[in-house]
Amino acid sequence: MKTRADAAGLAAFVAASPSPFHAVETAAALLRRAGFEELDEAAPPRPLLPGRGYFLRRGGALAALRAGSAAPAEAGFRILGAHTDSPGLRVKPRPDAGAEGYRQLAVEPYGGLILATWADRDLGLSGAVALRGEDGDPVLRTWRHDEPVARVPTVAIHLDRKVNEQGLKLDRQRNLPPILGLGDWDGFSAWLAGELGVEADDVLGWELGLHDLAPPAVGGLDGEFLFAPRLDNLASCYAAVVALVEAAPAAATQVVVLFDHEEVGSRSRRGAAGPVLRQVLARAVRDHALDAPGGLDRAAARSWLVSADMVHAVHPNYADLHEPGHKPVLGGGPVVKTHAELRYATDAEGAAFFRLACAEEGVPCQDYAHRSDLPCGSTIGPIASAELGIRTVDVGAPMLSMHSVRELAGTADVPLYARALRRCLER
């Protein structure tokens, strides 16, 4: 059935993307197969031809566009934004650690992960390594190690009799360093150099993290669920890229931007608080083959931004934590997210834009609002909206186990999400 096929596509995307750098490579491969051309940020400008697709990469971030049949100043942009990073454990710059005869790795939490879910898991390593290039300048290489080299073991219940009553509590500094082996060794950097086939002195730095080695799986009695790591927010990245690839060309220039570092505030050259989206939009205005006066400000007034990030589905065992009347369900379609203090950027105009897109596509649409007595998370939406002055709506697909090492989404929502986002690009 098609729902399973769509879920299999998302599962393959997640499995190929254990780090933001891999997510960008995986998205780039999908775009290339669809005929999109990669641009060099440092190359001289050249015309962007109507109907043609282009993309550029910046580490763990990617931006892609299909040039519209009208100049951006005349037709604006239709933008889908998501993020490639997920909460996890990152390797420190000087990671060699150990005690009691064990080799261990110094790590630190990245984002708002649920620490206990990382315990007793078979863990690999992935990310990017900076190597010395032939001309002496650093070269960034994407790398993954899918052998179970690391584990954060729990202590036996005989030594912690209250764990079931009080919960597993892990100190971020003392209890998280995973074990890698036994006895003496030459250190992580030397081991990493051997895995990469380079000299130890050529390893100049890294952005590496641990990843769960259990593959994504379709589950449930009737295949209703997708169990996988990093669904927040690779599910939105996948839906956005599929939407762009499948969208019919339009007068407006269609854009997908996949940011990095959303889980830690977005303030970086690859994050939503950085310049990447503005630079891409300015380039599209400047280099579009059709000229029109007015520039980016005029284009922004005619544009829409859909910030796509996952949503808390109602949990059957914790339903009291949800706002009554705003309880999205798995399989119920994409969700509009609203917050009075603008932790989500949705306003009435933005919500209407997305609901109309869903109605035109025959996709059901749900609503989410956070309980008023609980602090609310945020997204790239308020950041990008405030920076560019573009009308924005925050949306997502419902899920459970958000920020766990392994999350849960509904298989029926995978095609519904992509169809709604595609329609937003075409409107």
Secondary structure, 3 states (H helix, E strand, C coil): CHHHHHHHHHHHHHHCCCCHHHHHHHHHHHHHHCCCEECCCCCCCCCECCCCEEEEEECCEEEEEECCCCCHHHHCEEEEEEECCCCEEEEEEEEEEEECCEEEEEEEEECCCCHHHHECCCEEEEEEEEEECCCCCEEEEEEEEEEEEEEECCCCCCCCCCHHHHCCCCCCCCCCCCEEEECCCCCHHHHHHHHHCCCHHHEEEEEEEEEECCCCEEECCCCCEEEECCHHHHHHHHHHHHHHHHCCCCCCEEEEEEECCHHHCCCCCCCCCCCHHHHHHHHHHHHECCCCCCHHHHHHHCCEEEEECCEECCCCCCHHHCCCCCCCCCCCCCEEEECCCCCCCCCHHHHHHHHHHHHHHCCCCEEEECCCCCCCCCCCHHHHHHHHCCEEEEEECEEECCCCCCEEEECCHHHHHHHHHHHHHHC
